[in-house]
Amino acid sequence: RLCPAGTFNTQRRSVSCDECPPGYFSGAGSTECTICPAGSFAPVSNSSACTLCNYGTYQPAEGQTECEKCIGFKSAPIRGA
């Protein structure tokens, strides 16, 4: 049985799937979760994809659950900063 997106299974013949933790994602049939890269986030467990940080926010670290707001006179003119 293939696990749905957002979950993974390390044993081919197992009937159970484990959820990816927040900050990670997986596609259908995955054997492991993938960490969200810098510039993106996954706020909840069971994510099938990471979300790019929006304009005016940024995330310099991998595996995060939210983006940080730009402060002062700084801005992020592109998504995924």
N, CA, C, O and CB atoms as a CASP TS submission, in Angstrom:
PFRMAT TS
TARGET T0000
AUTHOR 0000-0000-0000
METHOD Language model
MODEL 1
PARENT N/A
ATOM      1  N   ARG     1       0.853  -1.186   0.000  1.00  0.00           N
ATOM      2  CA  ARG     1       0.000   0.000   0.000  1.00  0.00           C
ATOM      3  C   ARG     1       0.890   1.238   0.000  1.00  0.00           C
ATOM      4  O   ARG     1       1.839   1.330   0.778  1.00  0.00           O
ATOM      5  CB  ARG     1      -0.965   0.005   1.230  1.00  0.00           C
ATOM      6  N   LEU     2       0.578   2.177  -0.869  1.00  0.00           N
ATOM      7  CA  LEU     2       1.316   3.436  -0.912  1.00  0.00           C
ATOM      8  C   LEU     2       0.728   4.408   0.104  1.00  0.00           C
ATOM      9  O   LEU     2      -0.488   4.513   0.260  1.00  0.00           O
ATOM     10  CB  LEU     2       1.282   4.048  -2.335  1.00  0.00           C
ATOM     11  N   CYS     3       1.602   5.101   0.775  1.00  0.00           N
ATOM     12  CA  CYS     3       1.144   6.124   1.716  1.00  0.00           C
ATOM     13  C   CYS     3       0.736   7.376   0.944  1.00  0.00           C
ATOM     14  O   CYS     3       1.343   7.698  -0.077  1.00  0.00           O
ATOM     15  CB  CYS     3       2.251   6.457   2.759  1.00  0.00           C
ATOM     16  N   PRO     4      -0.293   8.089   1.425  1.00  0.00           N
ATOM     17  CA  PRO     4      -0.693   9.334   0.763  1.00  0.00           C
ATOM     18  C   PRO     4       0.323  10.450   1.018  1.00  0.00           C
ATOM     19  O   PRO     4       1.159  10.347   1.915  1.00  0.00           O
ATOM     20  CB  PRO     4      -2.085   9.772   1.247  1.00  0.00           C
ATOM     21  N   ALA     5       0.240  11.496   0.231  1.00  0.00           N
ATOM     22  CA  ALA     5       1.113  12.662   0.411  1.00  0.00           C
ATOM     23  C   ALA     5       0.986  13.184   1.838  1.00  0.00           C
ATOM     24  O   ALA     5      -0.099  13.178   2.419  1.00  0.00           O
ATOM     25  CB  ALA     5       0.762  13.780  -0.609  1.00  0.00           C
ATOM     26  N   GLY     6       2.097  13.631   2.390  1.00  0.00           N
ATOM     27  CA  GLY     6       2.119  14.140   3.763  1.00  0.00           C
ATOM     28  C   GLY     6       2.444  13.080   4.787  1.00  0.00           C
ATOM     29  O   GLY     6       2.573  13.369   5.976  1.00  0.00           O
ATOM     30  N   THR     7       2.579  11.832   4.318  1.00  0.00           N
ATOM     31  CA  THR     7       2.914  10.719   5.201  1.00  0.00           C
ATOM     32  C   THR     7       4.049   9.920   4.564  1.00  0.00           C
ATOM     33  O   THR     7       4.409  10.146   3.408  1.00  0.00           O
ATOM     34  CB  THR     7       1.666   9.809   5.469  1.00  0.00           C
ATOM     35  N   PHE     8       4.606   8.985   5.332  1.00  0.00           N
ATOM     36  CA  PHE     8       5.682   8.153   4.811  1.00  0.00           C
ATOM     37  C   PHE     8       5.650   6.789   5.480  1.00  0.00           C
ATOM     38  O   PHE     8       5.001   6.602   6.509  1.00  0.00           O
ATOM     39  CB  PHE     8       7.049   8.827   5.025  1.00  0.00           C
ATOM     40  N   ASN     9       6.353   5.848   4.886  1.00  0.00           N
ATOM     41  CA  ASN     9       6.426   4.503   5.403  1.00  0.00           C
ATOM     42  C   ASN     9       7.815   3.957   5.073  1.00  0.00           C
ATOM     43  O   ASN     9       8.189   3.887   3.903  1.00  0.00           O
ATOM     44  CB  ASN     9       5.294   3.602   4.811  1.00  0.00           C
ATOM     45  N   THR    10       8.568   3.576   6.079  1.00  0.00           N
ATOM     46  CA  THR    10       9.923   3.086   5.856  1.00  0.00           C
ATOM     47  C   THR    10       9.966   1.596   5.543  1.00  0.00           C
ATOM     48  O   THR    10      10.999   1.075   5.123  1.00  0.00           O
ATOM     49  CB  THR    10      10.772   3.372   7.063  1.00  0.00           C
ATOM     50  N   GLN    11       8.854   0.917   5.746  1.00  0.00           N
ATOM     51  CA  GLN    11       8.803  -0.523   5.477  1.00  0.00           C
ATOM     52  C   GLN    11       7.824  -0.788   4.348  1.00  0.00           C
ATOM     53  O   GLN    11       6.653  -0.418   4.440  1.00  0.00           O
ATOM     54  CB  GLN    11       8.397  -1.318   6.748  1.00  0.00           C
ATOM     55  N   ARG    12       8.287  -1.417   3.296  1.00  0.00           N
ATOM     56  CA  ARG    12       7.495  -1.601   2.077  1.00  0.00           C
ATOM     57  C   ARG    12       6.171  -2.308   2.301  1.00  0.00           C
ATOM     58  O   ARG    12       5.177  -1.944   1.672  1.00  0.00           O
ATOM     59  CB  ARG    12       8.288  -2.367   1.079  1.00  0.00           C
ATOM     60  N   ARG    13       6.121  -3.289   3.159  1.00  0.00           N
ATOM     61  CA  ARG    13       4.893  -4.092   3.312  1.00  0.00           C
ATOM     62  C   ARG    13       4.057  -3.704   4.535  1.00  0.00           C
ATOM     63  O   ARG    13       3.093  -4.394   4.867  1.00  0.00           O
ATOM     64  CB  ARG    13       5.255  -5.557   3.406  1.00  0.00           C
ATOM     65  N   SER    14       4.408  -2.637   5.186  1.00  0.00           N
ATOM     66  CA  SER    14       3.657  -2.201   6.357  1.00  0.00           C
ATOM     67  C   SER    14       2.328  -1.582   5.915  1.00  0.00           C
ATOM     68  O   SER    14       2.238  -0.997   4.836  1.00  0.00           O
ATOM     69  CB  SER    14       4.483  -1.186   7.194  1.00  0.00           C
ATOM     70  N   VAL    15       1.316  -1.716   6.743  1.00  0.00           N
ATOM     71  CA  VAL    15       0.004  -1.152   6.412  1.00  0.00           C
ATOM     72  C   VAL    15      -0.214   0.222   7.050  1.00  0.00           C
ATOM     73  O   VAL    15      -1.222   0.877   6.780  1.00  0.00           O
ATOM     74  CB  VAL    15      -1.097  -2.104   6.856  1.00  0.00           C
ATOM     75  N   SER    16       0.714   0.657   7.887  1.00  0.00           N
ATOM     76  CA  SER    16       0.534   1.957   8.529  1.00  0.00           C
ATOM     77  C   SER    16       1.493   2.991   7.934  1.00  0.00           C
ATOM     78  O   SER    16       2.586   2.665   7.470  1.00  0.00           O
ATOM     79  CB  SER    16       0.751   1.839  10.048  1.00  0.00           C
ATOM     80  N   CYS    17       1.053   4.218   7.966  1.00  0.00           N
ATOM     81  CA  CYS    17       1.854   5.349   7.484  1.00  0.00           C
ATOM     82  C   CYS    17       2.014   6.336   8.633  1.00  0.00           C
ATOM     83  O   CYS    17       1.102   6.506   9.442  1.00  0.00           O
ATOM     84  CB  CYS    17       1.188   6.040   6.233  1.00  0.00           C
ATOM     85  N   ASP    18       3.157   6.978   8.704  1.00  0.00           N
ATOM     86  CA  ASP    18       3.421   7.998   9.721  1.00  0.00           C
ATOM     87  C   ASP    18       3.336   9.379   9.088  1.00  0.00           C
ATOM     88  O   ASP    18       3.715   9.565   7.931  1.00  0.00           O
ATOM     89  CB  ASP    18       4.811   7.783  10.378  1.00  0.00           C
ATOM     90  N   GLU    19       2.836  10.352   9.856  1.00  0.00           N
ATOM     91  CA  GLU    19       2.733  11.724   9.358  1.00  0.00           C
ATOM     92  C   GLU    19       4.093  12.404   9.368  1.00  0.00           C
ATOM     93  O   GLU    19       4.898  12.186  10.274  1.00  0.00           O
ATOM     94  CB  GLU    19       1.733  12.530  10.199  1.00  0.00           C
ATOM     95  N   CYS    20       4.342  13.217   8.371  1.00  0.00           N
ATOM     96  CA  CYS    20       5.529  14.071   8.398  1.00  0.00           C
ATOM     97  C   CYS    20       5.298  15.150   9.456  1.00  0.00           C
ATOM     98  O   CYS    20       4.188  15.669   9.571  1.00  0.00           O
ATOM     99  CB  CYS    20       5.817  14.708   6.980  1.00  0.00           C
ATOM    100  N   PRO    21       6.330  15.494  10.230  1.00  0.00           N
ATOM    101  CA  PRO    21       6.156  16.533  11.249  1.00  0.00           C
ATOM    102  C   PRO    21       6.109  17.930  10.618  1.00  0.00           C
ATOM    103  O   PRO    21       6.477  18.093   9.455  1.00  0.00           O
ATOM    104  CB  PRO    21       7.294  16.459  12.282  1.00  0.00           C
ATOM    105  N   PRO    22       5.665  18.925  11.367  1.00  0.00           N
ATOM    106  CA  PRO    22       5.703  20.293  10.861  1.00  0.00           C
ATOM    107  C   PRO    22       7.118  20.649  10.402  1.00  0.00           C
ATOM    108  O   PRO    22       8.099  20.248  11.029  1.00  0.00           O
ATOM    109  CB  PRO    22       5.220  21.284  11.942  1.00  0.00           C
ATOM    110  N   GLY    23       7.216  21.400   9.311  1.00  0.00           N
ATOM    111  CA  GLY    23       8.513  21.785   8.760  1.00  0.00           C
ATOM    112  C   GLY    23       9.038  20.791   7.731  1.00  0.00           C
ATOM    113  O   GLY    23      10.103  20.997   7.149  1.00  0.00           O
ATOM    114  N   TYR    24       8.289  19.716   7.509  1.00  0.00           N
ATOM    115  CA  TYR    24       8.658  18.679   6.542  1.00  0.00           C
ATOM    116  C   TYR    24       7.464  18.382   5.642  1.00  0.00           C
ATOM    117  O   TYR    24       6.333  18.742   5.967  1.00  0.00           O
ATOM    118  CB  TYR    24       9.137  17.384   7.264  1.00  0.00           C
ATOM    119  N   PHE    25       7.716  17.723   4.509  1.00  0.00           N
ATOM    120  CA  PHE    25       6.640  17.343   3.588  1.00  0.00           C
ATOM    121  C   PHE    25       7.005  16.045   2.887  1.00  0.00           C
ATOM    122  O   PHE    25       8.149  15.595   2.954  1.00  0.00           O
ATOM    123  CB  PHE    25       6.372  18.464   2.550  1.00  0.00           C
ATOM    124  N   SER    26       6.035  15.449   2.217  1.00  0.00           N
ATOM    125  CA  SER    26       6.301  14.271   1.393  1.00  0.00           C
ATOM    126  C   SER    26       5.243  14.149   0.311  1.00  0.00           C
ATOM    127  O   SER    26       4.127  14.647   0.457  1.00  0.00           O
ATOM    128  CB  SER    26       6.340  12.991   2.254  1.00  0.00           C
ATOM    129  N   GLY    27       5.602  13.487  -0.767  1.00  0.00           N
ATOM    130  CA  GLY    27       4.662  13.156  -1.829  1.00  0.00           C
ATOM    131  C   GLY    27       4.101  11.768  -1.575  1.00  0.00           C
ATOM    132  O   GLY    27       4.551  11.067  -0.668  1.00  0.00           O
ATOM    133  N   ALA    28       3.130  11.373  -2.366  1.00  0.00           N
ATOM    134  CA  ALA    28       2.523  10.047  -2.225  1.00  0.00           C
ATOM    135  C   ALA    28       3.569   8.958  -2.458  1.00  0.00           C
ATOM    136  O   ALA    28       4.395   9.063  -3.365  1.00  0.00           O
ATOM    137  CB  ALA    28       1.343   9.879  -3.213  1.00  0.00           C
ATOM    138  N   GLY    29       3.526   7.916  -1.635  1.00  0.00           N
ATOM    139  CA  GLY    29       4.435   6.794  -1.772  1.00  0.00           C
ATOM    140  C   GLY    29       5.821   7.018  -1.216  1.00  0.00           C
ATOM    141  O   GLY    29       6.730   6.241  -1.510  1.00  0.00           O
ATOM    142  N   SER    30       6.012   8.055  -0.422  1.00  0.00           N
ATOM    143  CA  SER    30       7.342   8.384   0.105  1.00  0.00           C
ATOM    144  C   SER    30       7.786   7.434   1.207  1.00  0.00           C
ATOM    145  O   SER    30       6.973   6.910   1.969  1.00  0.00           O
ATOM    146  CB  SER    30       7.355   9.803   0.630  1.00  0.00           C
ATOM    147  N   THR    31       9.089   7.229   1.271  1.00  0.00           N
ATOM    148  CA  THR    31       9.675   6.414   2.333  1.00  0.00           C
ATOM    149  C   THR    31      10.319   7.288   3.399  1.00  0.00           C
ATOM    150  O   THR    31      10.825   6.775   4.397  1.00  0.00           O
ATOM    151  CB  THR    31      10.708   5.444   1.755  1.00  0.00           C
ATOM    152  N   GLU    32      10.305   8.606   3.199  1.00  0.00           N
ATOM    153  CA  GLU    32      10.818   9.548   4.195  1.00  0.00           C
ATOM    154  C   GLU    32      10.241  10.922   3.916  1.00  0.00           C
ATOM    155  O   GLU    32       9.732  11.187   2.828  1.00  0.00           O
ATOM    156  CB  GLU    32      12.372   9.592   4.185  1.00  0.00           C
ATOM    157  N   CYS    33      10.327  11.784   4.904  1.00  0.00           N
ATOM    158  CA  CYS    33       9.886  13.166   4.748  1.00  0.00           C
ATOM    159  C   CYS    33      11.077  14.012   4.318  1.00  0.00           C
ATOM    160  O   CYS    33      12.227  13.691   4.619  1.00  0.00           O
ATOM    161  CB  CYS    33       9.260  13.713   6.070  1.00  0.00           C
ATOM    162  N   THR    34      10.784  15.086   3.615  1.00  0.00           N
ATOM    163  CA  THR    34      11.810  16.012   3.147  1.00  0.00           C
ATOM    164  C   THR    34      11.676  17.316   3.911  1.00  0.00           C
ATOM    165  O   THR    34      10.569  17.827   4.082  1.00  0.00           O
ATOM    166  CB  THR    34      11.697  16.253   1.615  1.00  0.00           C
ATOM    167  N   ILE    35      12.791  17.856   4.369  1.00  0.00           N
ATOM    168  CA  ILE    35      12.771  19.116   5.113  1.00  0.00           C
ATOM    169  C   ILE    35      12.442  20.267   4.170  1.00  0.00           C
ATOM    170  O   ILE    35      12.918  20.305   3.035  1.00  0.00           O
ATOM    171  CB  ILE    35      14.129  19.363   5.817  1.00  0.00           C
ATOM    172  N   CYS    36      11.628  21.202   4.646  1.00  0.00           N
ATOM    173  CA  CYS    36      11.323  22.385   3.845  1.00  0.00           C
ATOM    174  C   CYS    36      12.575  23.253   3.754  1.00  0.00           C
ATOM    175  O   CYS    36      13.234  23.491   4.766  1.00  0.00           O
ATOM    176  CB  CYS    36      10.131  23.189   4.456  1.00  0.00           C
ATOM    177  N   PRO    37      12.913  23.731   2.548  1.00  0.00           N
ATOM    178  CA  PRO    37      14.110  24.547   2.405  1.00  0.00           C
ATOM    179  C   PRO    37      13.912  25.963   2.954  1.00  0.00           C
ATOM    180  O   PRO    37      12.785  26.395   3.192  1.00  0.00           O
ATOM    181  CB  PRO    37      14.517  24.612   0.944  1.00  0.00           C
ATOM    182  N   ALA    38      15.005  26.665   3.147  1.00  0.00           N
ATOM    183  CA  ALA    38      14.941  28.077   3.543  1.00  0.00           C
ATOM    184  C   ALA    38      14.069  28.818   2.536  1.00  0.00           C
ATOM    185  O   ALA    38      14.087  28.506   1.345  1.00  0.00           O
ATOM    186  CB  ALA    38      16.376  28.718   3.624  1.00  0.00           C
ATOM    187  N   GLY    39      13.308  29.797   3.015  1.00  0.00           N
ATOM    188  CA  GLY    39      12.402  30.542   2.150  1.00  0.00           C
ATOM    189  C   GLY    39      11.023  29.933   2.066  1.00  0.00           C
ATOM    190  O   GLY    39      10.163  30.429   1.338  1.00  0.00           O
ATOM    191  N   SER    40      10.801  28.843   2.816  1.00  0.00           N
ATOM    192  CA  SER    40       9.497  28.186   2.809  1.00  0.00           C
ATOM    193  C   SER    40       9.193  27.625   4.188  1.00  0.00           C
ATOM    194  O   SER    40      10.030  27.677   5.089  1.00  0.00           O
ATOM    195  CB  SER    40       9.452  27.067   1.749  1.00  0.00           C
ATOM    196  N   PHE    41       7.975  27.081   4.348  1.00  0.00           N
ATOM    197  CA  PHE    41       7.561  26.546   5.648  1.00  0.00           C
ATOM    198  C   PHE    41       6.431  25.533   5.466  1.00  0.00           C
ATOM    199  O   PHE    41       5.777  25.501   4.424  1.00  0.00           O
ATOM    200  CB  PHE    41       7.112  27.688   6.593  1.00  0.00           C
ATOM    201  N   ALA    42       6.215  24.726   6.467  1.00  0.00           N
ATOM    202  CA  ALA    42       5.065  23.807   6.538  1.00  0.00           C
ATOM    203  C   ALA    42       4.532  23.913   7.965  1.00  0.00           C
ATOM    204  O   ALA    42       5.141  23.362   8.883  1.00  0.00           O
ATOM    205  CB  ALA    42       5.468  22.294   6.162  1.00  0.00           C
ATOM    206  N   PRO    43       3.413  24.607   8.178  1.00  0.00           N
ATOM    207  CA  PRO    43       2.948  24.929   9.522  1.00  0.00           C
ATOM    208  C   PRO    43       2.371  23.766  10.326  1.00  0.00           C
ATOM    209  O   PRO    43       2.313  23.833  11.554  1.00  0.00           O
ATOM    210  CB  PRO    43       1.934  25.975   9.428  1.00  0.00           C
ATOM    211  N   VAL    44       1.951  22.718   9.658  1.00  0.00           N
ATOM    212  CA  VAL    44       1.307  21.600  10.353  1.00  0.00           C
ATOM    213  C   VAL    44       1.921  20.282   9.908  1.00  0.00           C
ATOM    214  O   VAL    44       2.622  20.221   8.899  1.00  0.00           O
ATOM    215  CB  VAL    44      -0.212  21.595  10.093  1.00  0.00           C
ATOM    216  N   SER    45       1.652  19.235  10.666  1.00  0.00           N
ATOM    217  CA  SER    45       2.087  17.905  10.241  1.00  0.00           C
ATOM    218  C   SER    45       1.240  17.468   9.059  1.00  0.00           C
ATOM    219  O   SER    45       0.200  18.064   8.779  1.00  0.00           O
ATOM    220  CB  SER    45       1.984  16.876  11.407  1.00  0.00           C
ATOM    221  N   ASN    46       1.688  16.419   8.361  1.00  0.00           N
ATOM    222  CA  ASN    46       0.930  15.846   7.251  1.00  0.00           C
ATOM    223  C   ASN    46       0.921  16.743   6.009  1.00  0.00           C
ATOM    224  O   ASN    46      -0.032  16.694   5.231  1.00  0.00           O
ATOM    225  CB  ASN    46      -0.491  15.578   7.691  1.00  0.00           C
ATOM    226  N   SER    47       1.963  17.560   5.806  1.00  0.00           N
ATOM    227  CA  SER    47       2.012  18.463   4.653  1.00  0.00           C
ATOM    228  C   SER    47       2.480  17.735   3.400  1.00  0.00           C
ATOM    229  O   SER    47       3.400  16.918   3.447  1.00  0.00           O
ATOM    230  CB  SER    47       2.935  19.649   4.943  1.00  0.00           C
ATOM    231  N   SER    48       1.841  18.040   2.293  1.00  0.00           N
ATOM    232  CA  SER    48       2.231  17.450   1.013  1.00  0.00           C
ATOM    233  C   SER    48       3.173  18.365   0.238  1.00  0.00           C
ATOM    234  O   SER    48       3.716  17.964  -0.792  1.00  0.00           O
ATOM    235  CB  SER    48       0.995  17.146   0.174  1.00  0.00           C
ATOM    236  N   ALA    49       3.370  19.584   0.720  1.00  0.00           N
ATOM    237  CA  ALA    49       4.269  20.536   0.072  1.00  0.00           C
ATOM    238  C   ALA    49       4.607  21.648   1.063  1.00  0.00           C
ATOM    239  O   ALA    49       3.891  21.863   2.041  1.00  0.00           O
ATOM    240  CB  ALA    49       3.628  21.122  -1.227  1.00  0.00           C
ATOM    241  N   CYS    50       5.692  22.340   0.797  1.00  0.00           N
ATOM    242  CA  CYS    50       6.053  23.516   1.595  1.00  0.00           C
ATOM    243  C   CYS    50       5.435  24.741   0.925  1.00  0.00           C
ATOM    244  O   CYS    50       5.202  24.746  -0.284  1.00  0.00           O
ATOM    245  CB  CYS    50       7.621  23.669   1.730  1.00  0.00           C
ATOM    246  N   THR    51       5.178  25.759   1.703  1.00  0.00           N
ATOM    247  CA  THR    51       4.624  27.009   1.200  1.00  0.00           C
ATOM    248  C   THR    51       5.729  28.054   1.169  1.00  0.00           C
ATOM    249  O   THR    51       6.458  28.217   2.148  1.00  0.00           O
ATOM    250  CB  THR    51       3.428  27.488   2.074  1.00  0.00           C
ATOM    251  N   LEU    52       5.857  28.765   0.051  1.00  0.00           N
ATOM    252  CA  LEU    52       6.863  29.826  -0.032  1.00  0.00           C
ATOM    253  C   LEU    52       6.488  30.979   0.887  1.00  0.00           C
ATOM    254  O   LEU    52       5.310  31.305   1.037  1.00  0.00           O
ATOM    255  CB  LEU    52       7.014  30.326  -1.484  1.00  0.00           C
ATOM    256  N   CYS    53       7.481  31.588   1.495  1.00  0.00           N
ATOM    257  CA  CYS    53       7.230  32.787   2.296  1.00  0.00           C
ATOM    258  C   CYS    53       6.651  33.868   1.392  1.00  0.00           C
ATOM    259  O   CYS    53       7.073  34.021   0.246  1.00  0.00           O
ATOM    260  CB  CYS    53       8.537  33.286   2.992  1.00  0.00           C
ATOM    261  N   ASN    54       5.700  34.603   1.906  1.00  0.00           N
ATOM    262  CA  ASN    54       5.029  35.631   1.136  1.00  0.00           C
ATOM    263  C   ASN    54       5.856  36.909   1.094  1.00  0.00           C
ATOM    264  O   ASN    54       6.854  37.035   1.804  1.00  0.00           O
ATOM    265  CB  ASN    54       3.653  35.911   1.717  1.00  0.00           C
ATOM    266  N   TYR    55       5.437  37.852   0.263  1.00  0.00           N
ATOM    267  CA  TYR    55       6.094  39.149   0.194  1.00  0.00           C
ATOM    268  C   TYR    55       6.115  39.779   1.579  1.00  0.00           C
ATOM    269  O   TYR    55       5.130  39.693   2.312  1.00  0.00           O
ATOM    270  CB  TYR    55       5.383  40.075  -0.818  1.00  0.00           C
ATOM    271  N   GLY    56       7.212  40.402   1.942  1.00  0.00           N
ATOM    272  CA  GLY    56       7.318  41.065   3.243  1.00  0.00           C
ATOM    273  C   GLY    56       7.686  40.121   4.371  1.00  0.00           C
ATOM    274  O   GLY    56       7.729  40.533   5.530  1.00  0.00           O
ATOM    275  N   THR    57       7.956  38.850   4.051  1.00  0.00           N
ATOM    276  CA  THR    57       8.377  37.883   5.059  1.00  0.00           C
ATOM    277  C   THR    57       9.584  37.115   4.528  1.00  0.00           C
ATOM    278  O   THR    57       9.883  37.159   3.335  1.00  0.00           O
ATOM    279  CB  THR    57       7.213  36.908   5.425  1.00  0.00           C
ATOM    280  N   TYR    58      10.269  36.418   5.415  1.00  0.00           N
ATOM    281  CA  TYR    58      11.443  35.637   5.019  1.00  0.00           C
ATOM    282  C   TYR    58      11.649  34.492   5.998  1.00  0.00           C
ATOM    283  O   TYR    58      11.102  34.501   7.101  1.00  0.00           O
ATOM    284  CB  TYR    58      12.708  36.530   4.953  1.00  0.00           C
ATOM    285  N   GLN    59      12.434  33.516   5.592  1.00  0.00           N
ATOM    286  CA  GLN    59      12.795  32.418   6.484  1.00  0.00           C
ATOM    287  C   GLN    59      14.193  31.932   6.075  1.00  0.00           C
ATOM    288  O   GLN    59      14.350  31.279   5.043  1.00  0.00           O
ATOM    289  CB  GLN    59      11.729  31.244   6.419  1.00  0.00           C
ATOM    290  N   PRO    60      15.208  32.255   6.894  1.00  0.00           N
ATOM    291  CA  PRO    60      16.578  31.879   6.545  1.00  0.00           C
ATOM    292  C   PRO    60      16.931  30.427   6.867  1.00  0.00           C
ATOM    293  O   PRO    60      17.956  29.932   6.398  1.00  0.00           O
ATOM    294  CB  PRO    60      17.531  32.778   7.253  1.00  0.00           C
ATOM    295  N   ALA    61      16.117  29.742   7.646  1.00  0.00           N
ATOM    296  CA  ALA    61      16.449  28.386   8.088  1.00  0.00           C
ATOM    297  C   ALA    61      15.567  27.330   7.419  1.00  0.00           C
ATOM    298  O   ALA    61      14.476  27.636   6.937  1.00  0.00           O
ATOM    299  CB  ALA    61      16.314  28.285   9.603  1.00  0.00           C
ATOM    300  N   GLU    62      16.046  26.098   7.396  1.00  0.00           N
ATOM    301  CA  GLU    62      15.284  24.964   6.888  1.00  0.00           C
ATOM    302  C   GLU    62      14.345  24.427   7.970  1.00  0.00           C
ATOM    303  O   GLU    62      14.558  24.668   9.159  1.00  0.00           O
ATOM    304  CB  GLU    62      16.233  23.852   6.395  1.00  0.00           C
ATOM    305  N   GLY    63      13.307  23.698   7.554  1.00  0.00           N
ATOM    306  CA  GLY    63      12.457  22.961   8.482  1.00  0.00           C
ATOM    307  C   GLY    63      11.626  23.818   9.418  1.00  0.00           C
ATOM    308  O   GLY    63      11.430  23.453  10.577  1.00  0.00           O
ATOM    309  N   GLN    64      11.140  24.939   8.942  1.00  0.00           N
ATOM    310  CA  GLN    64      10.408  25.858   9.806  1.00  0.00           C
ATOM    311  C   GLN    64       8.905  25.777   9.603  1.00  0.00           C
ATOM    312  O   GLN    64       8.428  25.249   8.598  1.00  0.00           O
ATOM    313  CB  GLN    64      10.872  27.269   9.567  1.00  0.00           C
ATOM    314  N   THR    65       8.162  26.309  10.574  1.00  0.00           N
ATOM    315  CA  THR    65       6.706  26.252  10.547  1.00  0.00           C
ATOM    316  C   THR    65       6.051  27.600  10.240  1.00  0.00           C
ATOM    317  O   THR    65       4.827  27.686  10.142  1.00  0.00           O
ATOM    318  CB  THR    65       6.202  25.740  11.863  1.00  0.00           C
ATOM    319  N   GLU    66       6.847  28.635  10.091  1.00  0.00           N
ATOM    320  CA  GLU    66       6.325  29.950   9.735  1.00  0.00           C
ATOM    321  C   GLU    66       7.448  30.821   9.193  1.00  0.00           C
ATOM    322  O   GLU    66       8.628  30.502   9.343  1.00  0.00           O
ATOM    323  CB  GLU    66       5.656  30.624  10.951  1.00  0.00           C
ATOM    324  N   CYS    67       7.068  31.913   8.568  1.00  0.00           N
ATOM    325  CA  CYS    67       8.043  32.881   8.083  1.00  0.00           C
ATOM    326  C   CYS    67       8.070  34.070   9.028  1.00  0.00           C
ATOM    327  O   CYS    67       7.108  34.321   9.753  1.00  0.00           O
ATOM    328  CB  CYS    67       7.712  33.333   6.638  1.00  0.00           C
ATOM    329  N   GLU    68       9.156  34.784   9.017  1.00  0.00           N
ATOM    330  CA  GLU    68       9.315  35.952   9.882  1.00  0.00           C
ATOM    331  C   GLU    68       8.996  37.218   9.106  1.00  0.00           C
ATOM    332  O   GLU    68       9.299  37.320   7.917  1.00  0.00           O
ATOM    333  CB  GLU    68      10.744  36.019  10.457  1.00  0.00           C
ATOM    334  N   LYS    69       8.383  38.180   9.780  1.00  0.00           N
ATOM    335  CA  LYS    69       8.058  39.451   9.140  1.00  0.00           C
ATOM    336  C   LYS    69       9.308  40.301   9.036  1.00  0.00           C
ATOM    337  O   LYS    69      10.125  40.341   9.956  1.00  0.00           O
ATOM    338  CB  LYS    69       6.957  40.198   9.918  1.00  0.00           C
ATOM    339  N   CYS    70       9.449  40.979   7.911  1.00  0.00           N
ATOM    340  CA  CYS    70      10.545  41.934   7.750  1.00  0.00           C
ATOM    341  C   CYS    70      10.262  43.120   8.666  1.00  0.00           C
ATOM    342  O   CYS    70       9.114  43.542   8.807  1.00  0.00           O
ATOM    343  CB  CYS    70      10.699  42.394   6.248  1.00  0.00           C
ATOM    344  N   ILE    71      11.300  43.652   9.284  1.00  0.00           N
ATOM    345  CA  ILE    71      11.113  44.772  10.215  1.00  0.00           C
ATOM    346  C   ILE    71      11.879  45.994   9.730  1.00  0.00           C
ATOM    347  O   ILE    71      12.767  45.902   8.882  1.00  0.00           O
ATOM    348  CB  ILE    71      11.572  44.385  11.640  1.00  0.00           C
ATOM    349  N   GLY    72      11.519  47.117  10.282  1.00  0.00           N
ATOM    350  CA  GLY    72      12.188  48.365   9.926  1.00  0.00           C
ATOM    351  C   GLY    72      11.919  48.726   8.480  1.00  0.00           C
ATOM    352  O   GLY    72      10.792  48.628   7.997  1.00  0.00           O
ATOM    353  N   PHE    73      12.967  49.144   7.801  1.00  0.00           N
ATOM    354  CA  PHE    73      12.827  49.550   6.410  1.00  0.00           C
ATOM    355  C   PHE    73      13.219  48.442   5.432  1.00  0.00           C
ATOM    356  O   PHE    73      13.435  48.692   4.246  1.00  0.00           O
ATOM    357  CB  PHE    73      13.664  50.776   6.150  1.00  0.00           C
ATOM    358  N   LYS    74      13.306  47.234   5.942  1.00  0.00           N
ATOM    359  CA  LYS    74      13.676  46.102   5.098  1.00  0.00           C
ATOM    360  C   LYS    74      12.420  45.442   4.537  1.00  0.00           C
ATOM    361  O   LYS    74      11.350  45.494   5.144  1.00  0.00           O
ATOM    362  CB  LYS    74      14.521  45.078   5.894  1.00  0.00           C
ATOM    363  N   SER    75      12.569  44.826   3.379  1.00  0.00           N
ATOM    364  CA  SER    75      11.436  44.128   2.782  1.00  0.00           C
ATOM    365  C   SER    75      11.952  42.936   1.978  1.00  0.00           C
ATOM    366  O   SER    75      13.137  42.848   1.657  1.00  0.00           O
ATOM    367  CB  SER    75      10.600  45.086   1.881  1.00  0.00           C
ATOM    368  N   ALA    76      11.056  42.042   1.668  1.00  0.00           N
ATOM    369  CA  ALA    76      11.352  40.899   0.804  1.00  0.00           C
ATOM    370  C   ALA    76      10.531  41.093  -0.462  1.00  0.00           C
ATOM    371  O   ALA    76       9.330  40.823  -0.457  1.00  0.00           O
ATOM    372  CB  ALA    76      11.024  39.511   1.512  1.00  0.00           C
ATOM    373  N   PRO    77      11.143  41.551  -1.539  1.00  0.00           N
ATOM    374  CA  PRO    77      10.386  41.872  -2.746  1.00  0.00           C
ATOM    375  C   PRO    77       9.941  40.654  -3.558  1.00  0.00           C
ATOM    376  O   PRO    77       9.198  40.799  -4.528  1.00  0.00           O
ATOM    377  CB  PRO    77      11.207  42.758  -3.614  1.00  0.00           C
ATOM    378  N   ILE    78      10.387  39.458  -3.173  1.00  0.00           N
ATOM    379  CA  ILE    78      10.000  38.258  -3.908  1.00  0.00           C
ATOM    380  C   ILE    78       9.461  37.215  -2.925  1.00  0.00           C
ATOM    381  O   ILE    78       9.758  37.267  -1.731  1.00  0.00           O
ATOM    382  CB  ILE    78      11.206  37.688  -4.714  1.00  0.00           C
ATOM    383  N   ARG    79       8.672  36.278  -3.431  1.00  0.00           N
ATOM    384  CA  ARG    79       8.212  35.165  -2.599  1.00  0.00           C
ATOM    385  C   ARG    79       9.355  34.170  -2.449  1.00  0.00           C
ATOM    386  O   ARG    79      10.182  34.030  -3.351  1.00  0.00           O
ATOM    387  CB  ARG    79       6.947  34.476  -3.215  1.00  0.00           C
ATOM    388  N   GLY    80       9.403  33.487  -1.326  1.00  0.00           N
ATOM    389  CA  GLY    80      10.421  32.472  -1.100  1.00  0.00           C
ATOM    390  C   GLY    80      11.742  33.029  -0.588  1.00  0.00           C
ATOM    391  O   GLY    80      12.782  32.386  -0.724  1.00  0.00           O
ATOM    392  N   ALA    81      11.705  34.213  -0.005  1.00  0.00           N
ATOM    393  CA  ALA    81      12.933  34.830   0.525  1.00  0.00           C
ATOM    394  C   ALA    81      13.300  34.246   1.867  1.00  0.00           C
ATOM    395  O   ALA    81      14.302  34.644   2.461  1.00  0.00           O
ATOM    396  CB  ALA    81      12.769  36.344   0.651  1.00  0.00           C
TER
END
